[in-house]
């Protein structure tokens, strides 16, 4: 299983997710991501193995990437 790490500017340790869909579900609930933003995260992860989200899309900056 490939884990995903979600870093934000306030946490010293990442949140771990077992799939891109689980991570997007977390961001949808906590950051109220619109459907097109959710799809952007999924598309970017599949192409680049990481995705950055910043205000004004989210309240704070995030980096979502596959754990090495």
LUMKOLGU-956865 format. One line per 3 residues: number of its first residue (from 1); for each residue x, y, z of N, C-alpha, C, O. Coordinates in steps of 0.02 Angstrom, whole numbers, plus 50000, padded with zeros to 5 digits. Example, Ala and Ser with C-alpha at 12.3 -4.5 7.8 and 13.67 -1.06 7.14 Angstrom:
// LUMKOLGU-956865
1 = 50660:49716:50390:50615:49775:50390:50660:49835:50390:50712:49834:50423 ~ 50642:49888:50354:50684:49947:50357:50645:50002:50394:50670:50057:50402
***
This chain:
// LUMKOLGU-956865
1 = 50042:49941:50000:50000:50000:50000:50045:50062:50000:50093:50066:50037 ~ 50027:50109:49958:50063:50173:49956:50026:50223:49999:49969:50241:49984 ~ 50058:50246:50052:50027:50295:50096:50037:50365:50068:50086:50379:50033
4 = 49990:50408:50084:49995:50479:50067:50005:50519:50131:49975:50504:50182 ~ 50047:50569:50127:50060:50613:50183:50031:50682:50167:50042:50709:50113 ~ 49994:50709:50214:49967:50777:50207:50001:50821:50258:49992:50812:50319
7 = 50039:50868:50234:50074:50917:50277:50036:50983:50274:50014:51004:50221 ~ 50030:51015:50331:50006:51084:50331:50055:51126:50371:50099:51099:50405 ~ 50048:51191:50367:50097:51236:50397:50099:51233:50473:50147:51256:50503
10 = 50047:51206:50505:50044:51206:50578:50064:51139:50609:50076:51136:50670 ~ 50068:51086:50570:50084:51020:50597:50156:51001:50585:50183:51013:50531 ~ 50188:50973:50635:50256:50949:50625:50257:50878:50598:50308:50856:50571
13 = 50201:50843:50604:50195:50775:50578:50137:50772:50529:50085:50805:50541 ~ 50144:50735:50475:50090:50732:50426:50032:50688:50448:50040:50644:50491 ~ 49975:50701:50419:49919:50655:50424:49930:50602:50370:49952:50619:50315
16 = 49914:50539:50384:49923:50486:50336:49856:50462:50309:49807:50457:50346 ~ 49855:50447:50245:49795:50422:50212:49813:50361:50170:49869:50357:50143 ~ 49767:50315:50164:49780:50253:50128:49763:50257:50053:49778:50210:50016
19 = 49733:50312:50031:49718:50320:49960:49707:50394:49945:49692:50434:49989 ~ 49714:50412:49881:49700:50481:49862:49628:50501:49877:49614:50558:49898 ~ 49582:50455:49868:49511:50470:49881:49498:50485:49954:49458:50529:49970
22 = 49532:50450:49999:49524:50463:50071:49552:50531:50089:49521:50568:50128 ~ 49608:50549:50060:49637:50615:50072:49592:50671:50046:49582:50721:50080 ~ 49564:50661:49987:49519:50710:49958:49455:50716:50000:49429:50771:50009
25 = 49431:50661:50026:49372:50663:50070:49386:50705:50132:49344:50745:50153 ~ 49446:50697:50161:49466:50737:50219:49467:50811:50200:49440:50853:50236 ~ 49499:50827:50144:49503:50897:50123:49434:50926:50105:49421:50984:50117
28 = 49391:50884:50076:49324:50908:50060:49286:50928:50123:49253:50979:50124 ~ 49292:50888:50175:49257:50903:50237:49289:50961:50275:49254:51007:50297 ~ 49355:50960:50282:49389:51011:50323:49402:51076:50287:49407:51129:50318
31 = 49409:51074:50221:49423:51135:50183:49368:51153:50134:49373:51203:50098 ~ 49316:51112:50133:49258:51124:50089:49278:51132:50016:49258:51179:49981 ~ 49320:51086:49993:49342:51088:49923:49283:51076:49876:49244:51030:49886
34 = 49279:51117:49825:49228:51108:49773:49245:51046:49731:49303:51025:49730 ~ 49196:51018:49697:49209:50958:49656:49265:50967:49605:49305:50921:49595 ~ 49270:51025:49574:49324:51034:49525:49393:51038:49559:49443:51018:49529
37 = 49395:51064:49621:49458:51065:49658:49477:50994:49681:49536:50977:49682 ~ 49428:50954:49699:49441:50885:49717:49470:50847:49658:49517:50808:49666 ~ 49442:50858:49598:49467:50824:49539:49537:50848:49522:49579:50808:49499
40 = 49551:50912:49533:49618:50939:49522:49669:50902:49565:49723:50884:49542 ~ 49652:50891:49629:49698:50856:49675:49711:50785:49649:49768:50764:49645 ~ 49658:50749:49631:49666:50681:49606:49707:50678:49542:49751:50636:49535
43 = 49693:50723:49495:49730:50725:49432:49804:50742:49443:49848:50710:49413 ~ 49817:50791:49485:49886:50812:49499:49925:50756:49533:49983:50744:49516 ~ 49894:50723:49581:49928:50667:49615:49945:50611:49566:49999:50582:49570
46 = 49900:50596:49521:49913:50541:49474:49968:50558:49425:50002:50514:49400 ~ 49977:50623:49410:50028:50644:49363:50095:50659:49395:50148:50643:49367 ~ 50094:50689:49454:50156:50714:49484:50174:50682:49552:50228:50695:49578
49 = 50130:50640:49579:50140:50608:49644:50142:50657:49703:50161:50638:49758 ~ 50122:50720:49691:50116:50769:49745:50070:50824:49721:50062:50835:49661 ~ 50041:50859:49769:49996:50914:49753:50002:50966:49808:50005:50950:49868
52 = 50005:51029:49788:50006:51084:49836:49942:51123:49831:49917:51137:49777 ~ 49914:51141:49889:49853:51181:49893:49868:51241:49936:49897:51235:49990 ~ 49848:51299:49913:49861:51361:49949:49800:51405:49949:49755:51397:49908
55 = 49797:51453:49997:49743:51502:49995:49743:51539:49928:49796:51552:49901 ~ 49686:51556:49903:49620:51556:49932:49581:51490:49922:49523:51485:49944 ~ 49611:51440:49890:49576:51377:49880:49564:51343:49948:49510:51315:49959
58 = 49613:51345:49992:49607:51318:50059:49622:51372:50110:49650:51425:50093 ~ 49605:51360:50173:49618:51409:50225:49692:51415:50242:49717:51469:50260 ~ 49728:51359:50235:49800:51359:50248:49835:51319:50194:49802:51284:50154
61 = 49900:51322:50192:49938:51287:50140:49947:51214:50157:49959:51196:50215 ~ 49940:51171:50107:49948:51099:50114:49994:51072:50060:49997:51099:50004 ~ 50029:51019:50077:50065:50979:50028:50042:50907:50039:50048:50880:50094
64 = 50018:50876:49986:49996:50806:49987:50042:50768:49941:50048:50784:49882 ~ 50075:50716:49968:50122:50678:49927:50124:50606:49949:50107:50589:50006 ~ 50145:50563:49904:50153:50493:49921:50214:50485:49965:50266:50516:49954
67 = 50207:50443:50016:50262:50431:50063:50317:50392:50028:50304:50345:49991 ~ 50378:50412:50041:50436:50379:50010:50458:50319:50049:50506:50286:50030
***
